[in-house]
Amino acid sequence: MAKPFSIEVWNPNGKYKVISTKPMPGTRWIRLLTDQDCRVELTEDWGEVLFFALSKAGGKAFSNMAVGYNNVDVYATTKTLILTYVSYRFVGNLLKGQTVEVIGAGHIGSAYARMMIEGFKMNLIYYDLYRAIRLEKFVTGYGEFLKSNCFPVYLDSHTLYNASKLQVLVSY
C-alpha cells in the first residue's frame, strides 16, 4: 500500500505548473512564481502514487536536480515506465570555468565566493559597499597558486610507499 501524500497548491489556475518536492524558504519564491502565472505545488516525497498520477496525466519523464534523490522512489518509476533523470553528479561540469557574481561580500558572501572559486575554478565578480580586500587577496593568491602548476598528485598506496621513506602506512 502506498503511503499517503499531501499537496499544497498556490495559484491553482496558473498557466504553468511548478512542482517542488522540498519546501521553499520563505514566501518570496512562491510569490515570484505565482506572479508569473505559475501553479505551484509543494508535495512530499515522490513515490508510487505521484508517479502513477504523473503517468496518467501524460507525463513521460521525471527530472530531479538536487544533491541527492532520497525523496524519490526510483523503483516506483519502473512500475509506471516514467523515465527518471536524477542529475546529482554532474552539476559541477556546468559551473566549471563560469563566472560567479556575488552581491554582498561580507562573511557569507566571501565564504560562498571562495567555495565556488576553489570548488569549480570559477571567475568572480562582486559588489559590496566596501572593497573586500581579504577576498581579493585570496582570489589573487589562489590564481597564482593555479598558475604555479603546484597541484597535488595522486599515487596509489604501493607507489607512495615505495617513493617515500614511510615508516607506517595508514589506510581507511
Buried (B, 14 or more C-beta within 10 A) or exposed (E): EEEEBEEEEBBEEBEEEBBBBEEBEEEEEBEEBBEEEBBBBBBBEBBBBBBBBBBEEEBEEBEBEBEEBEBBBBEBBEEBEBEBEBEEEEEEEEBEEEEBEBEBBEEEBBEBBBEBBEEBBBEBEBEBEEEBEEBBEBBEEBEEEEEEEEEEEEEEEEEEEEEEEEEEEEEE
